Amino acid sequence: MSSQGGRDLGGTIEARSGESAPREDSGGVSLYGDAIRALRQVILLDERVRNTAVDLARMSQELADLRDRVSRLEGIMAAGMAFSREPSPPRDRRRLAGPSDQTG
């Protein structure tokens, strides 16, 4: 057992000093590096997914707000059109026609 541990440690030391290229089946140096790179990629991907989810929620809220505003504007326009179709009473016309009626 100690001889295998010594070989693995030697391979790790050699790989760190740059004397030999790491192999997947020798000592696990390459597998360790691959695992770290894979974890970094997973972390970055997770962050991107979270940011995308936050952006989607924000855009969804903005879209709902815009729909509410459009609905209110439609109601205002419909009320304005209905009001303009009604005949105005004569007294309102007199009141709007002459600015001399105002006292001040």
N, C-alpha and C positions, 0 to 999 in steps of 0.2 A: 504493500500500500504506500509506503513512504517513497518508493522509487517512482510510482506514478505521480504522486504529488510533486516530486522534484522535477519530473519532466514537464508537467503542466506549468509549474512556476517558471521554469527555464524558458519555455515557449512564450510565456507572457512577458518575461523580461526582455527576451530577444525582440519581440514584436514592439515593445515600447521603445527600445533603443534604435529601432529601424534597421537592424541587421538582417532580418528575414521577413518576408511578407507573410501575414497571418493566413492560415487556411481554415476552412470551416470545420474540418475534422480534427484539427490539432489545437488542443488547449482551450477552445471556446472563445478566443479573443474576438474573432470576426462575428460570432453569434452575439456576443455581448454588445458590440458596436451596432450591429444590425438591430438588436432589440432597442437600444437607446434611440436610434434614428426612427424606428417605427413608433416608439412612444411619443417622440417629439411631433411626428406627423399627426398622430392621433390627437394630441393636445391642441395642435394648431387647427385641425379640422373641427374639433369640438368647439373651439373658440369661434370659428367662422360660422358654424351652425347656430350657436347661441346669438351671435350678432345678427345673423339673418332672421332668426325668430323675433328678436327685438325690433328689427326694421319692419318686418311684416306686421307685427302688432301695431306699431306706430302708424304705418300706412293704412291699415284697416281702420284705425280710429279716425284718421284724417278723412278717409273716404266716407265714413258714417257721418262725420261733421258736415262734409260738403253736401251729402244727401239731405240732411236736415235743413241746411241753408236753402237749398234749391226748393225743397218742399214749402218752406216759409215764404220764399219769394213767389212761388206759384200761387199760394193762397192770397198774398197781397195783390198780385196782378188780377186774380179772379175777382177779388172784392172791388178793386178799382174799376174794372170793366163793368161789373154789375152796377156800381154806383153811377158810372158815366151814362149808362143806358136809361136810368130813371130820369123822368122830367124834373127839372129843378123848380121849386116853388118861386113865384114872382118876387117875393120879399128878399130871397137870397140874391137874385139878380140885381135888385136895387142896391143892396148892401155892397156887392162887389163892384158895381158900376161906378160909384162916386166916391173918390177919396175925400171929398169935402164933408161927407157925413161923419167922419171921425173927429172927435173933439180931443183937444190935448194941449 
